[in-house]
C-alpha cells in the first residue's frame, strides 16, 4: 500500500503520476496539490508525526491539506488551548457541478432536479439545485476546524432556500453552551454570498483531544 505523505491517503498508482524524491526514497501523491506541498518541506512530511494536520492559533486541528478538497476556514478562539461559549469557526467554498455529481455518485441520490437541466427547468426551481444534504455537509466541514476532534452527537437542520450550482457558501458554527464531559451545543448555519441563510439549526458535539 502506497500512502501519500502529505494527506495520509492511500495512493492508487493508476490515478496519479506525481512523484518526488527525498533522501533516496520515491514518494507518490494523490494529487498535484499534495505533491507541491511536499516539495516545499519534505523533511516536515517525512519526519514529523501527523505532519498533515493543520495548525491554528498554535493548536492542531484535524483538517487535512487534502489536495482535491478546496475551501477556506477561519477560527475565533478566545483562549487558545481551551474551548468555550462564543468560540466560533467558519468554512467557505464554492459548490461546483463536479461536487454535485460526485455527491450523487457517493450517496446514490440521483434525483433529476440535481443532475438534469431539462428536467429541473420544469420544476418550481426552474434550474438545477444542489442537494440539501451536500449543503448541510458544509457544517461538518466547519466543525473540523475546531481544535480537537469533533464528533457529531446530534444535528437539527432547517432548509430556508435552494442553492444554485456554482454558489459560494459559508458555514458558521458557534458554541453557545458548554455541557458536561467535553460536550458542546452550537448554533449552525450556512449562508450564500448575499449573506442569506440557506440552512440553519443547532448541533451537539463531543470534542476529544487529538491523538498523540
C-alpha positions, 0 to 999 in steps of 0.5 A, spaced: 500 500 500 502 506 497 500 512 502 501 519 500 505 523 505 502 529 505 494 527 506 495 520 509 491 517 503 492 511 500 495 512 493 492 508 487 498 508 482 493 508 476 490 515 478 496 519 479 503 520 476 506 525 481 512 523 484 518 526 488 524 524 491 527 525 498 533 522 501 533 516 496 526 514 497 520 515 491 514 518 494 507 518 490 501 523 491 494 523 490 494 529 487 498 535 484 496 539 490 499 534 495 505 533 491 507 541 491 506 541 498 511 536 499 516 539 495 516 545 499 518 541 506 519 534 505 523 533 511 516 536 515 512 530 511 517 525 512 519 526 519 514 529 523 508 525 526 501 527 523 505 532 519 498 533 515 494 536 520 493 543 520 495 548 525 491 554 528 492 559 533 498 554 535 493 548 536 492 542 531 486 541 528 484 535 524 483 538 517 487 535 512 491 539 506 487 534 502 489 536 495 482 535 491 478 538 497 478 546 496 475 551 501 477 556 506 476 556 514 477 561 519 477 560 527 475 565 533 478 562 539 478 566 545 483 562 549 487 558 545 488 551 548 481 551 551 474 551 548 468 555 550 461 559 549 462 564 543 468 560 540 466 560 533 469 557 526 467 558 519 468 554 512 467 557 505 467 554 498 464 554 492 459 548 490 461 546 483 457 541 478 463 536 479 461 536 487 454 535 485 455 529 481 460 526 485 455 527 491 450 523 487 455 518 485 457 517 493 450 517 496 446 514 490 441 520 490 440 521 483 434 525 483 433 529 476 432 536 479 440 535 481 443 532 475 438 534 469 437 541 466 431 539 462 428 536 467 429 541 473 427 547 468 420 544 469 420 544 476 418 550 481 426 551 481 426 552 474 434 550 474 438 545 477 439 545 485 444 542 489 442 537 494 440 539 501 444 534 504 451 536 500 449 543 503 448 541 510 455 537 509 458 544 509 457 544 517 461 538 518 466 541 514 466 547 519 466 543 525 473 540 523 476 546 524 475 546 531 481 544 535 480 537 537 476 532 534 469 533 533 464 528 533 457 529 531 452 527 537 446 530 534 444 535 528 437 539 527 437 542 520 432 547 517 432 548 509 430 556 508 432 556 500 435 552 494 442 553 492 444 554 485 450 550 482 456 554 482 454 558 489 459 560 494 457 558 501 459 559 508 458 555 514 458 558 521 458 554 527 458 557 534 458 554 541 453 557 545 453 552 551 458 548 554 455 541 557 458 536 561 464 531 559 467 535 553 460 536 550 458 542 546 451 545 543 452 550 537 448 554 533 449 552 525 448 555 519 450 556 512 449 562 508 450 564 500 454 570 498 448 575 499 449 573 506 442 569 506 441 563 510 440 557 506 440 552 512 440 553 519 439 549 526 443 547 532 448 541 533 451 537 539 458 535 539 463 531 543 470 534 542 476 529 544 483 531 544 487 529 538 491 523 538 498 523 540 
